[in-house]
């Protein structure tokens, strides 16, 4: 349990931990590349630590060489070993879905499962296309849910038009495509985050990208790399929001990943009249990185839908908090995917906000929230969802009475030192 009190301002400079999506992918690709990959800036959150554990179970040598530094010894595409036991991913959707893609290409038997949230999240979205590629893959209720069982092997290249814009599905199919007999093409309705494409290319895979369509060519020689992981924009977003809504604030966040498929929240915040400045843009590998300066701002409401949604999907619960402080109404639609995240995030953020005195209207695929509301304070539960916990902690910074957050340990999934960083900035 954590209690968050209101503060008078935020100031100072921090660096948020490594990007969650890239940390998972770095370990996975290093595991099937040839040679020793050095990873720096790895996110030691529970989700990414589960990926390390899973790949160790698959016979990969992974050594921690510093606080956020790891060495991964890869022995090539065909070096993974049949695990002796079930592969447990905890709360991590990225681990279970992307690893399914890799395991679909392995000629052995494996079982993937996770916590109470994972076993309720949709898995057919990866199982169906992987079956089309020829993998023997199944799950509870004819492939709808984990545990997932896989006997992989000779895969065929496919062309797959995905009904949803999901980077996890896209990545699973591209990873399986490494093991197929011919090229594999994935087409998505809107562009989702492209970290897999960037990292695959860095490791030496051959890809062709045309708008919403990615083609991967099979059986490349993946070569070990030295990888510097940028700070996670989705973690930075909490402090961006905090500095915008707490009066008299000015903070700097250094080394933040600014991949254009990830920074929809930044674009929206600017449209809402938020003062955010990007300085010193540079590259870590193929990923754009920069420093951010954020100042308290008078925000106004906005409408968000369509192609923007996948580019800020993880920031939408936080956006609800921000919108409650803006002038006018904010409306989010086309975001039905929120209902199948770590929790049903439309429901969990709405319940949490109502518990602290904020009105919000739930839609099937989003929400409507009026601005300039008083946050009264009160008791909420994360329901085991890290991003709900952090979003409500930010609400607590301007609440009339404290916000008490139950199940706050969920935050360790993506940002174990969240409260320490918050303390460092709070005045
Ligand atoms: C992720 C993709 C997104 C995102 C999740 C991480 C990834 O999920 O919500 O937090 O690392 O590929 P979907 O691909 O299911 O949209």
Boltz pocket constraint, residues with backbone or C-beta under 6 A from the ligand:
constraints:
  - pocket:
      binder: B
      contacts: [[A, 20], [A, 21], [A, 22], [A, 94], [A, 165], [A, 166], [A, 167], [A, 168], [A, 169], [A, 171], [A, 192], [A, 193], [A, 313], [A, 314], [A, 337]]
      max_distance: 6.0
